[in-house]
Each structure stands twice: as C-alpha cells, then as structure tokens.
C-alpha cells in the first residue's frame, strides 16, 4: 500500500459526479412527478473491488453525502450503505467480480433493498400513505431501468479512474504499464 493512497478519493469523486448527474435528472423529471433513486449503484464498486478500509471510507462518505442532501434522518443512508457494503464484503470471495454483468445485478438488488427500506421509513410522513405506494412503485421502476442503463458506464468509469491513476483497486500497489 502506498503512503498516500487515493483509491477512496477516486471512487468518492466518481460517486459525487454521479450524484450530481442524477440530481440534474431529478430536477428535470420533477415536472413529471418522477424521482430517480440509484443509491445501490454507489456501493457496488467500493464493495467488490476495493479493500475493506478504502471501500468503507468511500461508502461512508457517500452515505454522509446522501444523508446531507436527502430528506432522511441523519445517519440512515450511512447505515444502509454500510450494511450493504458489509454484506458484499462478507461474500465477495464467492462472487465473480470481473466484468460488469454481476455488478449490474448487485446494483439492481442493492437499489431495490435501499428503495424499499427508505420507503417504509418515510411513507408514514406522507399525508396519503396509501396513495404514495403507486408513485413509489413508478419511481422504483424508473430507477431500476436507469441503473440498468448507466451501471456499465459508471462501473467502467470507476475502473478507468484506477487505470489512469495506475493503482490496483484491491491492493493499492502501482500497476506497471
């Protein structure tokens, strides 16, 4: 491991870029009463490719970013992202980590879990909870479709950032070209 290891910073920078782009898309889609939530995509690369320490730092900073910007009790996103990160770390030796197909599937499942968990936490504050579920279902379908479309790009972006920095994502050792 290098003395100054920027792996967590590269992943967090990519997460920040995606967060900003999704925010722009949500701003545009708000006139159609549609909201995209792609939280599952922010955890996948950190959990499957980085080592425990750097992955946890990137996931924790991303969770805090979500907590600061989303209308959830502070620490909720941090806890849920950390839970997914820990689950993926526990079983990642059995997972095929190369290629983006498995990453897309994990992003879909993680996003489904996050969306449902946050919906159950927050639907009670809605004045019409029964009517909110249909809107949430439409938002979930749109979010899952968007993840299906952008996950290959995003996972490749994060891998390419590691290539440009000439760092092996898991070990932190310099990669000789």
N, C-alpha and C positions, 0 to 999 in steps of 0.2 A: 504494500500500500504506500502511496506517495505521501509526502509530508502535507501538501496542500491538495486534497482530493476533491475535485469539483463535480463528482458524479451526481450528488444530491442537488446541486445547484443547476446543472444542466436539465435534469428531469423536472425540477420545480419551474424553471424558466419555460419549458415546453408546456407544462400544465398551466402556467399563467397565460401563455399565448392562447391555448385552447379555451380557457375560462373567459378570456376577453372576446374571442370569436363567438362563443356560444351566447355571451351577453349581448353582442350585437344582433345575433339572430333572434334572440328572445325579444329584444327591443322592436325589431321589425315585425315579428309574429304576434306581438301583443295586440295589434289591431284586429287580429283574427281570434283572439282569446285562446291562444295556444302558448304553452310553455314547454321548453325542452329542458330535460334534466339528464345529463350524461356523466354523473358522478362516478359510475362504475369504470369509466374509461381512464380516470385519473389514477387509479390504484394499480392497474394491471402491470405496466412495465416495471414500476418500482418493486412490486412483489415478486415478479417472475424472473427478472434479470439482475437486479442489484443485490448486493449483500444485505444482511439484516440491518446493519447500522445506517447505511446510506439510504436504503429503501424506507426505513422508518422515519428518517428526517424528512425526506421528500413527501411522504404520505402525511406526516404530522403538519407540515407547513401548508400543504394543500387543504387539509381538513380545517385548519385555522382560517385559511382564506375563505373557504365556504361558510364557516361559522360567522365570519365578519360580514359577509355580503348577503346571506340568505336569512329569511325570517324564521330561524330556528333557535331554540335555547342554546346559548354558547356552550360549545363542547360536544354537541350532538353529532355533527359531521366528523369531528375529530375522533370520537369514539367509534362511530360506524365504519369510517375508513380504516381505523386501526384494527377493528375486528376482522374486516375482510383481508387486510394485509397479513394479520397473524394466521388466519385460516389458510391463505395461499402459501405462506411460508412453511406451514406445517406439512403440507402435502406436495410441495413443489418438486421434490426429488422424483416423484412418480409421474409428473406432468411432462408432456413433450413441449419444451419451452422454445424450440426453434420454429420459425415460421409464424405467420400471423393468424392462421386459422384458429388455433387454440386460444390465442389472446383475444380474438373477437368473441369467441364463445364465452370465455371467462368474463369479458367486459359486459356482455349481454346479461349473464347471470348475476354479476355483482350489481349492475344497474337495476335489475329487477328487484333484488333484495333491498337495495337502498331506497328505491322509489316506494316500495310497499311499506317499509319501516317508517319513512318520513311521512307518508300519507296517513298511516294510523296514528302517528304522533300529533299531526297537525289538523286532521279533518274535524276534530271536535271544536276547534275555534271558528269554523265556518258557520255562518248563520243558518244555512240549509245543508246539513251534513249528508242527507240522503241524495240531494241533487248534485253534490260535489263529486260523487263517485263516478258519474258518467264523464264529467270533464276530466277527472284524473285518469280514467281509462284511455281517453283520447290522447291525453298528454303522454301517457306511458307508451302507447303505440307509436306516436310520432318520435319519441325519444329513442326507442329501440331501433326504429328504422334509421334514424340519424347515426346512431352508433354503428349500425351495420355498414353504413356508407363511409363514415370518416375514420373508423378504427384502423383500417390498413394504413391510411396516410399517417395517422398520429403515431402508431407504433413504429412505423418506418422512420418518422421524423426523430423520435427519441433514439432509435438505434443509430441513425445517421449522425446525430449530435455526438454520440460516443465515438463514432468513427472519426469525425472531424477533430475531436479532442485527442484522438489516438489513445483511448483508455479502454481497457477490457471492462465491460459493465459489472461483472461479478467480482473480479479480483482487484481491480483498480490498478493493475500493472500496465505500464506503457505497451502499446501494440506497435511493433516494428513493421513498417510498410516495405 
